[in-house]
Amino acid sequence: MTITETDMAITEKFIEVLLDKVEWEVVDEPAEKNSDLPYATHSGVLKLLGYEFRCYQSSDGRRGFHAGDVQRFFDLPLSDLT
């Protein structure tokens, strides 16, 4: 299977739409922050297909999922997803 640029654009838009639905909460700034490194400014939870994914917004505007939650989701047998 080949993933095209169009496929990637659709996937990125889908993830963006999902993250727009998250109820974001402001998190405390780190006591010591390195100005060169982004840090979490907001956190939330995306509920999808009966699973919860912790999500974060960073000081540089990026958003993403907690890696452990994504790993647990994809390690499941396919039968658990239906």
C-alpha positions, -999 to +999 in steps of 0.1 A: +000+000+000+013+034-010+004+065+011+001+095-011+004+132-002-034+135-005-038+106+020-015+124+044-033+157+040-066+141+047-052+123+078-037+155+091-070+174+086-089+145+104-066+147+134-069+185+135-107+182+135-105+156+164-082+178+184-105+208+179-132+188+198-110+183+229-119+204+260-085+219+268-073+229+303-044+252+311-015+234+328+010+249+352+042+262+336+073+242+345+093+256+374+124+256+352+119+260+315+145+260+288+134+288+264+147+267+235+124+238+242+086+237+239+066+228+269+029+218+275+006+247+280-027+228+278-039+192+283-071+174+275-086+140+267-099+128+233-125+100+237-126+079+205-140+044+200-142+037+237-105+047+243-091+078+259-061+096+244-043+122+265-036+152+244-013+182+248-008+216+233+027+230+234+041+265+238+051+265+201+015+258+190+018+221+182-007+196+194-003+159+199-012+127+217+005+110+246+027+083+230+018+056+255-019+060+247-013+057+209+009+027+215-017+009+236-044+016+210-024+001+181-012-029+200-047-041+204-059-071+183-080-060+154-110-078+169-110-054+198-115-024+175-148-036+160 
